[in-house]
């Protein structure tokens, strides 16, 4: 199914599930996105021009969004509220040029395939894909198939791949056991990956996600970091699906406690995937240090990373092209550890804003069995921030 030529938010409503499975359906474009800064939410730090992970040069993002059907759950038929998001560190034309990377698990009740090899090798050797929990296997296999179809084998002569695919659970809204994500949806997300603005909210892998008991999903943000004569960028993309209403904090204000309507959970559940990109020349251990700091931005929005939460983070650096060559000594650039604190700060700030963007740039959604999740109400948010003297 298609969600548009690139990233715009398209909603697919086929006239039957047979058509849903076999044909492309007509689509409608969602209104112009509204992000947290546009509402006056105050954030620290200087964002890049797009305030998105794609502010990091060469990073591209693509979504495939699957929305079909209403009413009672019929496993295998729907309702469907799911999708796939692809993040390509160097775009489609440089998948054979690995990037230095590091991973961190704040709480491990989740899945990120390929993480063991990233930890061992220090390299991310392809895209990062985000989807729902029960589609990890098909997405992983499809990434391998896409690589085989679009490039030569590696230098050993084999098509060898351990793709990075991460998940969060969308079963409150989606027919999660219906396995609606197919290989062609993965191919579409990768093929659509592009620079420029990134669609947020209920798109791609974030389509069926719930965040602080409001409608959640994909969010992104970036920060610029000046070091001497150079200016670098830290970009973040999140798939946010966690938290209790009363935990939600925006700009230091306990917004969730002030907007309790619709809260239903008693225990925290859900997960978040955080992807961090930078063009700063960082080595793998430094990327891992960046990934750890994502936890602090996550905490700024109120989460305590509960027992049932899969909070998995990956960070990569697009600097040092060619470092993954199979033979020969490589000349590398790196920043000293003493220079990293501003990058830690940028990561914390961008993660916080990306999560809030996932909430703000969103709409209500009704899914399986009539389950409905409201979006964070913009005017109520502004009222609460104004009450606590935090509205710009």
N, C-alpha and C positions, 0 to 999 in steps of 0.2 A: 504494500500500500504506500501511497506517496503522501508526504507532508509538505510538498512544495518543491520549487526548483532548487532550493538550498536549505535555509534554516527557518523561513517564516512559518508561523503557526497555522497549520491547516488541520481541519477537523474532517475526518472521513466518515460519512454516514451512508453506507450502501443500503440498497433497498432489500437485500437479503443476505444471509451469510454465505450462500453459494456464490453470489456476486462478489462478496467480500474476499473470498478465497481465490477467485479466478480473474477478476477484472479490476481495473482502476476505477474508482468512483469519482463523482464530481466533488469538489472541495470548495470551502469558503475560507477566506483569509481573516484571521483575527485582527482586531483593531491595533493601531500603533501601540507598541509596548509602553508601559509606565514603570519606571524604575524607582528605587527608594530615594535616590537623590532628588528626583523630580518632585517628590512629595515633601522635600525639605528635611529629610532625615539626615542628621549630622554624622559624618564619618571623618576619621582622621586620615591623613596622608594624601598624596597626589596621585590620582589615577592616570592611566594612559588615555589616549584620545577616544578609545571605544569603551574603556572601563571593562575590559573582557580579557579572557585568556589569550585571545587572538591578537592582543597588543604585543605579545612576544612574537617577533618576526619568525616566519615559517610555520607557526602553529596554526592548524586548521581544525574546524569542527563541523560535523554533519549529524543530522538527526533523521530517523525514520519514526514516525508517530502512527500508532494503530489505535483508532477509536471506532468502535462499531457496536451497535445493538443496545438494547435497554431491557429492563425487566428482570425476572428471576434468572438465577444462574443455571445454565445448562452446560455442564462441563464438555468442552470441546467445541461449543458454539459461541459462548459468551455470556454476558457482555464483555467486550474487549476494551481494555484501557492500558496499553503498554507500548513498548517500543525499544529503540536502540539509539545510543549516542556514541559517536566515534571521535576521538581526539588523536590527531596525527602530529607528532612532534616536528617533523620536517616536511609535511605534506606528502602527497601520494608518490612524488617522483624521487624520494630519497628514503624509502623504507629500508634500504640496505645500508644505511648509514646510522648505526645505533647512537643513542644519546646516553650520557652518564645519568644514572638514576639511583634513587633510594626509596625504600618502602618502610612504613611504620603502621603497626596495628595498635590502636588505642584500646579497642575491645574486639575480640576475635570471633564474635558470633556472626560471621559473614564469610564471603568468598572473594578472593582476588587471585585468579589463576595466574601462573607464571611468576608469582611473587618470590618464590624460593630461588629461581634463577636470577632475578633482578638482585636479590640480596647477595647471592654467591658471586655473580659476575660483575655487578656494578653497572650493567647496561640494561636499557630498555630497547628491545630490538624490533619494535613495531608499534602499531597504534595501541591506545587504551580504549576498550569498549565498555560501555555501561548498559545494563539491562535489568530485567527482573530476575529474582532468585532462581526460578525454575527454567530459565532460558539460558543460563550460563553455558551449558554444554553445547547447545546448537550454535550459539554465537562463537564460542571458541573454535569449533570445527569449521565454521564458515569463514573465519578470519584466515585459517590455514588454507582453505580452498581458494580464497581470494588471492592470497599471496602466490600460490602455485599458478594461478591463471594470469597473473599480471607481472611476473618477474622470473628471472633465472634462478636456478638453485644457488645455494651459498657456495663459498669457495671450496668446500669439501666435496661438492657435487651432489649434495642432498637438499631436498626441500625440508629443512628441519626448523621447527618453530614451536615456541612455548608462549602463546599469546597471553596478553594481560587482559582479562575480562573480569569485571567486578559487578556486584549486584546489590540491590535492595528489594525488599518485599512489597509487592503491590496487590496482595490478595484481598484487601478490603474492598477495592474497587474493580479489580480485574479477575477474569477467569484464569487464575494463575496456573491451574492444572490442565488448561486446555492447550498449552504449548502453541500459542498463536504466532510467536516470533519464528520466522523461517529464514533459511540462508539468504534468500533474495533481499530480505529486509536489512540484513547486515551488509550485503554488497551495496545497497542503496545508500546507507549511512556513510560508508567509506567513500563511495563515489561522489557523494554530495559535499564532502568535507571541503570547506573553503575558509579563506580569511574573511575579515569583516565582522559586522555585528553578529552576535550569537543569540538565537532565540532562547528564551528562558521560560520557566514555569512548567506547564503540562505538555512537554514535548519530549521526543526521544525516549531514552531510558527513564526519564522522570515523569512520564505521562500519568501513571497511576499512583504517584507517591503522596504521602501525607506528612506534613512537617508541623510539629507543635499543635497538632489537631486542626490545622488549617491546610488548605491545598498547598502541597509542596512540589518538589521536582528539581529542575535544573536551574542553577544560578551561577553567575560569573562576575568577576571583578578583577581589577589590576591595580598595581602601584608602581610608580617610578622611583628608582633609587639612584642618586648621584654619588659617584665615588671618584674624586679627583676630576679629571677631564672627561670621564665617561659617565653615561647615563644608562642604566639597565632597567629592565622591566621584570616584575614578578606578576604572573597571571594565575588565576585560580578558577577552576570550574568544580561545582559541587552537584551531587545528586542527593538531595536532602529528603529524608524520610524518617524523622525521629522526633522524640520529645513529647512531653505533656504540655497542655495549654498553660498551666500555671508556671511553667519553667521559662517561657519565652521572654527574653530580654532584648529590647531594641534600643540602641544608643544609651545603654545604662539604665533604662527604665523597665520595670516589670510589666510590660504591656500585656502579657498573657493573663495576669491576675485581674487586669482592668477590663478585659474582654472575655469573660468566662463562657459566654453563650455557645452552645454546641459541643462543649467538652464532654467526653464520654469515658475516657480511659482512666483507670485507677493506678496502673503500673506503666512505667515507661517501656516502650518497645519500638522497634524500627531501627534504622541504620542510616549512615551517611558515607558516601564515597567522596573523597577530596583529591583532586588532581591539581598539582602545582607545577607551573612551567616558568623557566627563567632563561634569559639569554646571558646571564652572568656566568663567567667561567668557573663552575663549581665541579669538584670531583665527587665521586659517589658517596663518600662518607659525609660530605657537606650537603649533598642533596637529601640524605637521610635526616640530617639535622634540620633542614627546612621542613621536611615532612612531619617531624615531631612537633614543630611549632604550630602546625595546623590545629593541633588539639587546643591551643590557647585561644585561637579565633573561634573555634567551635564552642568553647566554654563561655565566651563572651555573649553568645546568644542564649545561654541558659542551660545547656545540656550538661548532665552529669555522666553521660556514657554508661547507661544502665546495663545490667547483666544480659539482656536480650538484644543489645545493640551491636551491630557489626560496623565498626568505625575504622575504616581502612583508608590509608593515605599513601599517595605516591607522588614524588617530586622528581623532575628531570631538568637538565640543562641542555640547551641547544647549541652551546658553544663547543669548541674542540671537534669540529667536523673531521671525520676520518680517524678518530681515536679508536674505532672498533675494527680497524684493519687486522687481518689474520696473521700478518707477519711483519717483522721489522720494528725497530725502535720508533716511537712516536714522540714528537715534541708537543707538549701540552701547555696551556695557560691555566692558571688558577688564581683565585683570590686567597690571601692568607686568612686563616681563621679569625684573626683579629679584626677583619673587615666585615664579618658576617652579621653583626648585630642589626644593622639597618635592614638587611634582607629578612631576618627573623621578624622584625617589626612590620615590614611590608606584608609578609605572609599572614601574620595575625590579623592585620587590618583588612586584607583582601578576602580572607576566608569569612570573616564576620559579615562583610558587605555582600558577598556572594550568597550567603544563606538568606539574608534579608531580601535580596533581590529575587530569590526563588519564591519567596512568600508574596512579595508585592506585585511582581509581574505575573499575575495568575488570575484565574477565574474559578468559580465554583464548579464542582463536577459531581454528577450522579453516576454511579456504576452498578455493579452487580447487586441484585436483590433490593434495588432502590437505595442503597447506601449513598449518602450524600455528604460531601465535605465542602464547607464554605471556604471562600477565599478570605484572606486577611482584609478586613474592611478599611479602605484607605482613609476615609474621613475620621473613623474612630481612632485609627492609629495617630493621625494628626492631632486629634483632640487630647489624647493621652499624653503625647509628647509635649504639647503646649501646656498642659496642666503641670507638668514637671519641668517646665522651662527649658525644653530640649529641642524645640522646633526652631529651625533657622528662619 
